[in-house]
């Protein structure tokens, strides 16, 4: 038996990357009266992390609460990138409906499908919000047809296809009933009213306390914090509760503090009721998916189900000659403690220790997830090394299977040939080609996840930065054989020392250099990309011999080509199986696993799909 709490609405905002989720939340917060008219508020207020602001994407699901016409609206802003799907899945556990945000020009893209599928599986009510109607290339009528096609393709129930549509310009903070009315739009009242009318109030179960933990946090004074939706009963400061975990329930513990969301802030409260989202202190050994329950009648809720990871990466202790020069956190114990801390809040990551005490194996959804974690750690003072990402294979009926992804690309028409050729060599199969507006084309491929590792930088180069690419996990398929993804070898320093302009200038014909003049290098460090397939040991520290003989023009100034500085993500994509990326607070260095060039040639590192023996 259940009732409803009509004074609460719990909604998530779901969309593809960069379709305007966080900007729309900003508008809702402004209109709710949360900020003063002259208050200085950062753009994309919900993106609170430095990395989120720099990249312009949401990495972690976040909560806010606003009040409208006497109703409390709890908002969960979810990531749009499939690599952070775990954040989407646990965010959707807390809500009863969702705003599906779609760009009026780009239409639904792969991550739109990814997040919508999860929302529909939970039978959430959907309001379609078509954003960016001010774009000169917007095509709202066609995009609406594409949205209907997407719903039908996901095999929705009859009641789910009947969704309301609101048109918005999130930057101007307006919502209208049709794109023709965009000049008459004044505010977002239409969207607020649609939320109250179409998103159902939370259902409240009878009986004692049941609260599903969907997120965790930490406070220096209060300790671990549990964040989640209360499905039944109520909770007060001082109450005794138990925690229903995978392996049984914990002893009774007392609630020491209670908070709720008010705008972007958390405020202390004495009591939280069923249907609301609360923050609870006093429970230490908790995990996402546990249930906070009444000790008299503990009834666990279904645990959060997260899709299995498809890619793994090795995280190792930094063993380079420069270890410890930048960071102060570099032992295996310190790295493992940091990873355990990450696992408490990131449900889509898995980690385990390996036979080597210096290596941790991390499993996740994609390269971006690993690079974001490494970037966070380097900013916290950690030093570490990362291996090349590998796909997670499985064996079924004696056959090796690997993960496959569906890729959608929006590219200029004159780039179709080169993209088709490149993905063909990576075992990609084209499934669709659609002519878009202007001179653009939408391409769709099914491709092994291995084929996408290292391809994104090539894609940007091939489309001169004008292409858009996104993907989502499709299924496991039979192993498709070897993929030649890197056709260039490495230029490797053959000794320790400082680079000289003279040496670099004479080596530029060998390939693209990653280092400039006066940089400290060590034997085995990768200092460039060879023009040819093989690796080449080079001396980048050689100086010009001094003699008494001078010739006209021999001492002219040397002008070096600026080095190419690989980013964390491009480095992970570029390295080969026998190479690693050294990550420190101030430097990113590519290096060989075996630094000594005399020992390197006899060491063989296994390829994807092979045993490590």
LINJODA-V278621 format. One record per residue. N is the residue number from 0. RES is the residue in one small letter. D_CENTER is the distance of its C-alpha to the mean C-alpha in Angstrom with 1 decimal. Layout:
N,RES,D_CENTER / N,RES,D_CENTER
//
This chain:
0,x,39.0 / 1,x,36.6 / 2,x,36.9 / 3,x,34.7 / 4,x,33.9 / 5,x,34.5 / 6,x,33.7 / 7,x,29.9 / 8,x,27.1 / 9,x,23.6 / 10,x,21.1 / 11,x,17.4 / 12,x,16.2 / 13,x,14.1 / 14,x,13.5 / 15,x,11.9 / 16,x,9.9 / 17,x,12.7 / 18,x,15.4 / 19,x,16.3 / 20,x,15.1 / 21,x,15.2 / 22,x,18.3 / 23,x,20.0 / 24,x,19.4 / 25,x,21.1 / 26,x,23.9 / 27,x,24.4 / 28,x,24.5 / 29,x,27.1 / 30,x,29.3 / 31,x,29.4 / 32,x,31.2 / 33,x,28.8 / 34,x,29.3 / 35,x,32.7 / 36,x,33.6 / 37,x,33.8 / 38,x,31.0 / 39,x,28.6 / 40,x,25.0 / 41,x,22.0 / 42,x,20.4 / 43,x,17.2 / 44,x,18.6 / 45,x,15.8 / 46,x,13.3 / 47,x,15.1 / 48,x,13.1 / 49,x,14.2 / 50,x,11.0 / 51,x,10.0 / 52,x,13.5 / 53,x,13.6 / 54,x,10.7 / 55,x,11.7 / 56,x,8.5 / 57,x,7.8 / 58,x,5.3 / 59,x,8.1 / 60,x,10.8 / 61,x,14.0 / 62,x,17.6 / 63,x,20.6 / 64,x,24.1 / 65,x,26.7 / 66,x,30.2 / 67,x,31.9 / 68,x,35.4 / 69,x,35.6 / 70,x,32.5 / 71,x,29.5 / 72,x,26.2 / 73,x,23.2 / 74,x,19.9 / 75,x,16.4 / 76,x,13.8 / 77,x,10.7 / 78,x,7.2 / 79,x,8.0 / 80,x,5.3 / 81,x,6.6 / 82,x,4.3 / 83,x,4.0 / 84,x,7.6 / 85,x,9.3 / 86,x,8.9 / 87,x,10.4 / 88,x,13.0 / 89,x,14.3 / 90,x,14.3 / 91,x,16.5 / 92,x,18.8 / 93,x,20.1 / 94,x,21.2 / 95,x,23.9 / 96,x,22.8 / 97,x,20.1 / 98,x,20.2 / 99,x,18.8 / 100,x,18.2 / 101,x,19.1 / 102,x,19.9 / 103,x,23.7 / 104,x,23.6 / 105,x,20.7 / 106,x,21.1 / 107,x,18.8 / 108,x,16.2 / 109,x,14.3 / 110,x,11.5 / 111,x,14.5 / 112,x,16.1 / 113,x,13.3 / 114,x,13.2 / 115,x,17.0 / 116,x,17.9 / 117,x,16.7 / 118,x,18.5 / 119,x,21.6 / 120,x,21.7 / 121,x,22.1 / 122,x,24.7 / 123,x,23.4 / 124,x,25.3 / 125,x,23.5 / 126,x,24.5 / 127,x,23.5 / 128,x,22.9 / 129,x,23.4 / 130,x,22.2 / 131,x,23.3 / 132,x,26.8 / 133,x,28.1 / 134,x,26.6 / 135,x,29.6 / 136,x,28.1 / 137,x,27.2 / 138,x,28.6 / 139,x,28.4 / 140,x,30.9 / 141,x,29.3 / 142,x,25.8 / 143,x,27.3 / 144,x,28.8 / 145,x,25.5 / 146,x,24.1 / 147,x,27.2 / 148,x,26.8 / 149,x,23.2 / 150,x,24.5 / 151,x,27.5 / 152,x,25.4 / 153,x,23.5 / 154,x,27.0 / 155,x,27.0 / 156,x,29.9 / 157,x,32.6 / 158,x,31.8 / 159,x,28.1 / 160,x,29.1 / 161,x,31.1 / 162,x,28.5 / 163,x,29.4 / 164,x,28.1 / 165,x,27.7 / 166,x,27.4 / 167,x,25.9 / 168,x,25.5 / 169,x,23.0 / 170,x,24.0 / 171,x,27.6 / 172,x,26.9 / 173,x,29.0 / 174,x,29.0 / 175,x,31.7 / 176,x,33.0 / 177,x,33.2 / 178,x,32.0 / 179,x,35.6 / 180,x,35.8 / 181,x,33.0 / 182,x,35.7 / 183,x,37.2 / 184,x,34.0 / 185,x,34.4 / 186,x,31.6 / 187,x,29.1 / 188,x,31.8 / 189,x,31.6 / 190,x,28.0 / 191,x,29.0 / 192,x,32.0 / 193,x,30.0 / 194,x,27.8 / 195,x,31.0 / 196,x,32.7 / 197,x,30.2 / 198,x,27.7 / 199,x,29.7 / 200,x,30.4 / 201,x,29.1 / 202,x,31.4 / 203,x,33.0 / 204,x,34.4 / 205,x,37.7 / 206,x,38.2 / 207,x,36.9 / 208,x,33.6 / 209,x,30.4 / 210,x,27.0 / 211,x,23.7 / 212,x,21.3 / 213,x,17.8 / 214,x,16.5 / 215,x,18.1 / 216,x,18.8 / 217,x,21.5 / 218,x,24.6 / 219,x,26.9 / 220,x,29.9 / 221,x,29.0 / 222,x,26.8 / 223,x,24.1 / 224,x,23.2 / 225,x,22.5 / 226,x,20.9 / 227,x,21.7 / 228,x,24.0 / 229,x,27.7 / 230,x,29.0 / 231,x,32.6 / 232,x,35.0 / 233,x,34.4 / 234,x,33.6 / 235,x,35.5 / 236,x,35.5 / 237,x,37.7 / 238,x,37.2 / 239,x,37.2 / 240,x,34.3 / 241,x,33.1 / 242,x,29.7 / 243,x,29.4 / 244,x,27.3 / 245,x,26.8 / 246,x,30.0 / 247,x,32.1 / 248,x,32.5 / 249,x,32.9 / 250,x,36.0 / 251,x,36.5 / 252,x,34.8 / 253,x,35.5 / 254,x,33.1 / 255,x,33.6 / 256,x,31.7 / 257,x,30.1 / 258,x,27.9 / 259,x,26.7 / 260,x,24.6 / 261,x,26.7 / 262,x,24.8 / 263,x,22.0 / 264,x,24.3 / 265,x,25.3 / 266,x,29.0 / 267,x,31.2 / 268,x,33.0 / 269,x,35.6 / 270,x,34.7 / 271,x,31.9 / 272,x,32.8 / 273,x,31.5 / 274,x,29.0 / 275,x,27.5 / 276,x,24.3 / 277,x,25.4 / 278,x,24.5 / 279,x,26.8 / 280,x,28.0 / 281,x,30.3 / 282,x,28.5 / 283,x,27.4 / 284,x,26.5 / 285,x,23.9 / 286,x,20.8 / 287,x,18.4 / 288,x,20.5 / 289,x,23.8 / 290,x,26.5 / 291,x,28.6 / 292,x,32.0 / 293,x,35.7 / 294,x,37.6 / 295,x,40.5 / 296,x,38.7 / 297,x,35.2 / 298,x,33.4 / 299,x,29.8 / 300,x,27.4 / 301,x,25.4 / 302,x,22.4 / 303,x,18.8 / 304,x,18.1 / 305,x,14.7 / 306,x,14.4 / 307,x,15.2 / 308,x,12.9 / 309,x,13.9 / 310,x,13.2 / 311,x,14.7 / 312,x,15.3 / 313,x,18.2 / 314,x,18.1 / 315,x,21.6 / 316,x,24.0 / 317,x,24.8 / 318,x,28.2 / 319,x,28.8 / 320,x,32.0 / 321,x,30.2 / 322,x,28.5 / 323,x,28.9 / 324,x,29.7 / 325,x,26.6 / 326,x,25.1 / 327,x,26.9 / 328,x,24.5 / 329,x,24.8 / 330,x,26.5 / 331,x,25.2 / 332,x,25.9 / 333,x,24.0 / 334,x,20.9 / 335,x,21.2 / 336,x,21.8 / 337,x,18.5 / 338,x,16.6 / 339,x,18.6 / 340,x,17.7 / 341,x,13.9 / 342,x,14.8 / 343,x,16.7 / 344,x,13.8 / 345,x,10.9 / 346,x,12.5 / 347,x,10.4 / 348,x,11.2 / 349,x,14.8 / 350,x,17.1 / 351,x,20.7 / 352,x,23.4 / 353,x,25.1 / 354,x,28.8 / 355,x,28.2 / 356,x,28.2 / 357,x,26.1 / 358,x,23.2 / 359,x,20.3 / 360,x,18.6 / 361,x,14.9 / 362,x,13.5 / 363,x,10.0 / 364,x,8.3 / 365,x,7.7 / 366,x,8.5 / 367,x,5.5 / 368,x,4.8 / 369,x,8.5 / 370,x,9.0 / 371,x,7.4 / 372,x,9.5 / 373,x,12.3 / 374,x,12.3 / 375,x,12.7 / 376,x,15.4 / 377,x,17.3 / 378,x,17.6 / 379,x,19.1 / 380,x,21.6 / 381,x,20.5 / 382,x,21.6 / 383,x,20.3 / 384,x,20.1 / 385,x,17.6 / 386,x,18.9 / 387,x,17.8 / 388,x,15.1 / 389,x,17.2 / 390,x,17.0 / 391,x,18.3 / 392,x,21.6 / 393,x,24.1 / 394,x,27.8 / 395,x,29.4 / 396,x,33.2 / 397,x,33.5 / 398,x,31.1 / 399,x,27.8 / 400,x,24.8 / 401,x,21.4 / 402,x,18.3 / 403,x,18.4 / 404,x,16.1 / 405,x,17.2 / 406,x,16.5 / 407,x,17.6 / 408,x,18.7 / 409,x,20.5 / 410,x,22.8 / 411,x,26.2 / 412,x,29.1 / 413,x,30.3 / 414,x,27.1 / 415,x,27.4 / 416,x,29.7 / 417,x,27.6 / 418,x,24.4 / 419,x,26.4 / 420,x,28.0 / 421,x,25.0 / 422,x,23.2 / 423,x,26.6 / 424,x,26.8 / 425,x,23.4 / 426,x,24.9 / 427,x,23.3 / 428,x,25.5 / 429,x,25.7 / 430,x,25.9 / 431,x,26.3 / 432,x,27.3 / 433,x,27.9 / 434,x,29.5 / 435,x,27.9 / 436,x,29.6 / 437,x,31.1 / 438,x,30.5 / 439,x,27.0 / 440,x,26.2 / 441,x,23.5 / 442,x,23.0 / 443,x,21.6 / 444,x,21.4 / 445,x,21.1 / 446,x,20.1 / 447,x,19.5 / 448,x,16.0 / 449,x,17.9 / 450,x,19.0 / 451,x,15.6 / 452,x,15.0 / 453,x,16.3 / 454,x,17.1 / 455,x,14.7 / 456,x,16.9 / 457,x,20.0 / 458,x,19.0 / 459,x,18.7 / 460,x,22.1 / 461,x,23.7 / 462,x,23.0 / 463,x,23.7 / 464,x,20.4 / 465,x,21.4 / 466,x,19.5 / 467,x,16.4 / 468,x,14.6 / 469,x,12.1 / 470,x,12.4 / 471,x,12.2 / 472,x,13.9 / 473,x,17.6 / 474,x,19.9 / 475,x,21.4 / 476,x,24.2 / 477,x,26.9 / 478,x,26.2 / 479,x,26.8 / 480,x,28.2 / 481,x,27.4 / 482,x,25.2 / 483,x,26.3 / 484,x,23.1 / 485,x,24.5 / 486,x,28.0 / 487,x,28.6 / 488,x,29.6 / 489,x,29.1 / 490,x,31.5 / 491,x,32.0 / 492,x,34.0 / 493,x,37.1 / 494,x,38.0 / 495,x,37.1 / 496,x,37.9 / 497,x,37.1 / 498,x,36.5 / 499,x,39.3 / 500,x,39.5 / 501,x,42.3 / 502,x,40.4 / 503,x,37.2 / 504,x,39.4 / 505,x,41.1 / 506,x,38.0 / 507,x,36.2 / 508,x,37.9 / 509,x,36.2 / 510,x,32.7 / 511,x,29.8 / 512,x,29.8 / 513,x,26.8 / 514,x,29.2 / 515,x,31.8 / 516,x,35.2 / 517,x,35.9 / 518,x,32.7 / 519,x,33.2 / 520,x,32.4 / 521,x,33.3 / 522,x,34.5 / 523,x,31.7 / 524,x,29.2 / 525,x,27.8 / 526,x,29.0 / 527,x,28.5 / 528,x,28.1 / 529,x,31.4 / 530,x,32.9 / 531,x,33.9 / 532,x,32.4 / 533,x,33.7 / 534,x,32.8 / 535,x,35.3 / 536,x,36.3 / 537,x,37.4 / 538,x,39.0 / 539,x,37.2 / 540,x,39.5 / 541,x,42.8 / 542,x,45.0 / 543,x,47.9 / 544,x,51.2 / 545,x,53.7 / 546,x,57.2 / 547,x,60.2 / 548,x,60.0 / 549,x,58.3 / 550,x,58.0 / 551,x,57.5 / 552,x,53.8 / 553,x,52.6 / 554,x,51.0 / 555,x,49.2 / 556,x,45.8 / 557,x,42.9 / 558,x,40.1 / 559,x,36.8 / 560,x,34.0 / 561,x,30.9 / 562,x,28.6 / 563,x,25.2 / 564,x,22.7 / 565,x,19.6 / 566,x,16.3 / 567,x,14.2 / 568,x,12.1 / 569,x,15.4 / 570,x,17.2 / 571,x,15.1 / 572,x,15.7 / 573,x,19.3 / 574,x,20.7 / 575,x,23.1 / 576,x,23.7 / 577,x,26.3 / 578,x,24.2 / 579,x,21.7 / 580,x,19.8 / 581,x,21.4 / 582,x,19.1 / 583,x,21.2 / 584,x,21.0 / 585,x,22.8 / 586,x,22.5 / 587,x,20.6 / 588,x,23.1 / 589,x,23.2 / 590,x,26.0 / 591,x,27.7 / 592,x,27.5 / 593,x,31.3 / 594,x,32.5 / 595,x,36.2 / 596,x,36.9 / 597,x,39.9 / 598,x,37.9 / 599,x,34.9 / 600,x,36.5 / 601,x,37.5 / 602,x,34.1 / 603,x,32.2 / 604,x,28.5 / 605,x,27.8 / 606,x,25.8 / 607,x,23.2 / 608,x,25.1 / 609,x,27.9 / 610,x,29.1 / 611,x,28.6 / 612,x,32.4
//
